[in-house]
Amino acid sequence: MDAATANRDIVVIGASAGGVEALMSLLPRLPCDLPAAVFVCMHLGATSHLQQVLGRSSSLPVVGATAGAKIERGTIYVAVPGVHMLLHADHILLRRGPRENQARPAIDPLFRSAALTFGGRVIGVVLSGLLSDGTAGLRAIKRCGGLAIVQDPEEASAPSMPRSALRYVKVDHVRRIADMAELLAALVRQPAAPTPDIIPLDIRLETAIAAQELSDMKADDMLGKPSRFTCPECHGALWEIHDGELLRYRCHVGHAYAAEDMLSLQGREIDRLLGTLLRSHQERAALARRMAEEEKTKGFPRLAEMLEQRANDYEEDATLVHGLIRDGGHSPEVLTSGQEEMPLDEEQRR
């Protein structure tokens, strides 16, 4: 792949929720003589059959990404579970780097590495998906001379990713899936755009972090400034990054989040904590009632009455927490009855 005479021969595609359907419609429309290599990244679970699913109808060979594989035009490479797919020189890197936007593989590391390695030869494509993975990577592609294409949000099953890209990136083309293959077939035959003589430092640093080649808090200081928030995954300090108008966060371990992803994760954590609190209050109420039954049979009615009252208090607390869960946690009120518990000492048993 001669950089001196290259066309726009690197196509990187990111998708999430609703992306399988979009890819199954897009890839079969690509011509079998496409003079470009195509790289597909979707958010995957522990196992994936995406390669086989896409390969059934594609006019181009579809292969799972392997470490060290040489990049060949006319081939579609699919990210595999548990590792980021990165591009370097003329081959593929697979690295178990830190998650970005809650995902590994994630779209942004692929897009950044393509921008760093191939500059103006890259075409970035963001398809259907939730939240905002792909936006920062698409910005990197544009900053390095590449093109940005986004699926029309009006037809995307999950329009958040396309809308985020349109909000923060100067996108070159917005297309429905039915029209996107023809556009790509034309663009990959165009001469590559100039690549900046010096790739921006933040793109180089963040690509190195994904490749596990850099783990230094000094690098975080170069990317942004310390924030008051902590990483939802490792609970370490977060650095705040202003990527154009896009607000992002990254911790010293390397976990990275767009602001929207941070908000989503915090909401999940609140739901988890409220669920734990609800279960605890329900279990305490049940245990207090069981203890009350025991004290009645032993002839301690006063203690049994106190335990019954305590069980009622726990149930009231549980009802309050259940209301917070049901209503989305809008109430800032304290989650307990406010009555201080007194120990059950031997004197109270009399």
N, C-alpha and C positions, 0 to 999 in steps of 0.2 A: 504494500500500500504506500506508494510514493507520495510523500507529503507535498513535493514540489509541483506535482501535476494533479493533485487530488481534487475530486468534486466534493460535494457535501455527502460523503459516503458513510457517515456514522449516524445511525438513527437510534435514539434511546427513548423508550416508551415506559411511562409509569402509570399504574392503575391500582385501584383498591376495590372497594365495594362496587359491584356492577361491572367491574373491569373484564371479567371472563367473557360476558356476552359481547362487550364492545370489541375485545380482541378477536373473538370468533367471527365477528362480522368484518373486521378490518383486514386481518392477515390473509384470508383467502382472496381478497381483491388485489393484493400486491402482485405485480408481474413476476413471472418465474425467472426473468433475466435482470432482476433488480440489481443495479451496480452499487450496492451498499450492504453493510452489515447492520443487522437490527438486534437491539438488546431490549428485552422485556423484563421489567421488575414489577412484581405484585407482592402485596403483603401476604405472607404464607404462614401456615401452621407448621407443626413439627414434620408433617409429611405433605407431599404435594404430587398431584398427577397433572399439573398444568401443562407440562411439556407434551404428554401424550394427548391430552384434550386438544391442544392447539395444533398438534401435528396431524391430526386426522383430516383436517380440511385445508391446511395451508398449502399454497403452491410452492413454497420454499421449504427446505429442510429445517426442522425445529429440533434443537439439541439443548440438553441441560448444560448449564455453564460448568466447566471444569477448570481447575487451577492450572495456569500455564498454557491453556489452549490458545493457539494462534488465531487471530481474528481474520476471518475470511469473508469477502463479499458474497452476497447471495445466501447468507445463512442467518437464521433467527436463533439467538441465544437467550435462554430463559433462566432467570435467577433461581437458585435452589434454596431450600429451607436452611435457616440457621446461620447464614453467612451473607455478608454484603458482596455484591458483584461489582467489581471495580475494573477500570480499563487502565492499562499502563503500557506505553510503547506499542508493540504490535500484538499484545496478548492480554488475557484475562487474569485478574487476581481475585481470589476468594479469601476474605478475611472475616474472622469472627470479632469484628470491632464492636464498639458500644452501639446500642440501639439508638436510632434516631426516629423521632415522632412515634415512639412505642413499637418500632418495627425493626426486624433484621431478617431478611434483607429489607432495606429501605430505599426509596427512590432518590432522595437527595444525594447520598454518597455516589450512586451510579452516575447521576447527572454531573456532579462536580468533577469526578474523575475523568469523565469524557471531555468536559470543558477544558480541564487542565492539560490533558494529553493531546486532544485533537483540535481545540480552539474553533476556528471558523469552519471546520468540516462537519460540525455537529448540528443535528436537528433534534430538538427535544420535543416530546409529545406528552401532554398530560391528559389522561382519560378519566372516566368516572371514578369517584372515590370520596370517602369521608375526610373531614378536617383538611389539612393543608400540606401533606407530604408532597414533594415535587415542586413547590413554589420557590423555595430557596435554591434548589438545584437548577431550575429553569432560569432564575436570575443569573446564576453563575454562567450558564451557557450563553446567555445574551451578552454578558460582560466580556466574554472571551471571543465574541464574533459570530456565534452560532444563531440559529433560527429557533423561534418558539411557536409551537402549534398547540392549540387547546381544543378539546371536544366541546361542541356547543352545549353549554349547561342545560339548555332547555330540553335536550334529549337524553342527557346523562341520567342513569338510574340514581346515582348519588352525586349531586352537582357541586358539593362543597369544594373538592379539589380543583375542578375547572374554574369555579368562581374565585377562589383564592388566587389562582395564577393570574386571572384577568385583573384582579384588583391590584396586585403588587408587581406585575411584570408587563413590560411593553411587548405584548404578544404580536407576532407577525400575521398569524392566520387563526381564525376560529371556524371550525368545520364540523358538520355532521359526519358520522362515521361513514355513511354511504359515499361521501365526497372526498374523504381524507386520503384514501389509497391513491387516487388519481393525482392529488396534489403532491404526495410524497414521491410518486414515480417521476414527476416533473422536477421536483426540487433536488433530488439526489443526482440529477444529471447536470446541475448547475455548478460552475466553478466555486470552490470554497472561498469564503470571505477571508480577509486578512485576520490573523491572530495577533493579539497584542504582544509586543516584544517582551513585556514583563507581565506575567499572570498575577493578578491581585494577591496580596499576601494572605488574606483570609481564605481564599479558595485553596491555596497551597496548604495552609495549616489544617483546614478541616478535612481535606482529602487525606493528609498524612495521619490524622487522628483515626479516621475510618479504616485506614490500612494498618493500624497499630504500629505506626512508625514514630509516633510522637505522643508522649504522655508527660507533660510538664506544665505546671501551673503558670509558668511564665508565658506559655503560649496562650492560655486563657486571657491573661492580661492584655495580650496583643489583639485578641478578638473582640473584647468588650470590657465592661466594667463590672465589678462585683455587685450583685443584687441582694435584696433582702430575702429572697426566696430560696428554698432548698429543693434539691432534685427529688422528684417523686419516686425514683427507682432506688438510688443509693443514699439519699438524704444528705448528700454533700452540698457544699455551697454552689450556687449557680452564678454564671456570668451573663450579663444582659448584652445582647448583640443587636445593634441597629443596622439591619441589612436593607439599605434604602429606607422605605417606609415600613418594611416588614420587621416586626419585633420578634426576636428569637432568644432562646436560652440554651446554655451548654454548661455542664459541670466539668470538674477537673478529670473525672473518669472518662468523659467524652459523651455521655448521654446528652442528646440534643432534642429540643422541642420548639415548635412554633408556639406563640402565645396561646393560640386556640387549643393546641394539644395539652398545654399546661392546665388550662381551665377545665378541660374534659377530665384529665387525670385527677385533679383536685376534687371534682364532683364525684368521681368514682370512690375516692378515698373517704369522702364524707358519707356516702351511701354505705360503704363497708363498715365504718365506725358506728353509724346509727344502727345498722343491722346487728352488730355485735352487742351494742348497748340494749337493744330491744330484747334480744335473746337472754341476756344476763338478767334483766329485770323480770322476765317471765319465769326463768328458772329459779330466781330468788323467791318469787311469790309462791311457786309450787313447793319449794323446799320449806318455806315458813309455814305453809298450811299443813304439810306432812308432820313438821315438828309439833304444831299445835295439836294435831290428832294424838300424837304420842303423849304429850303432857296431859291431855284430858284423861287418857286411860291410866295414867300414873297418879291421878288425883291432884293435879295442879291447875285448877281452872283459871286462876289469875294469870299465870304465865301463858296458858293457852290463849286467853283473850288478847294478851299483848302480842303474841305471835300472829294471831289472826289480823290484828290491826296493822302490824308490820307488812303482812301479805297484801292487805288492801292498799297500803302506800306504794308497794312495789308495782301493783297492777295499775295504779294511777300513773306512775312514772312510765310504765310500758305503753299505756294509752297515749300519753303525751309524745313519746318517741315515735310511735306508729303514726301519729298525726304529722310529725315533721317529715317522715319518710313519704307519706302520701302526698303532702303538699309541696314537696321539693325542698324542705329544710329552710323555709323563709323566716321562721320564728327564731329570734336570738335568745329566747328565754332559757333559763337554767333547766336542765333535764331531770332534776330530782325534786322531790317534794319540799326540800329545804329543811326538813326536820332532821336534826342530828340523831344518829342512832346511839342508844345507850347499850352498854354491854349487859349480857344476861348473866349476872353474878348469882351466887348461891342465895343471897338474901332475897332476890326477886322470886325465887322458887317457893318461898314460904307463904 
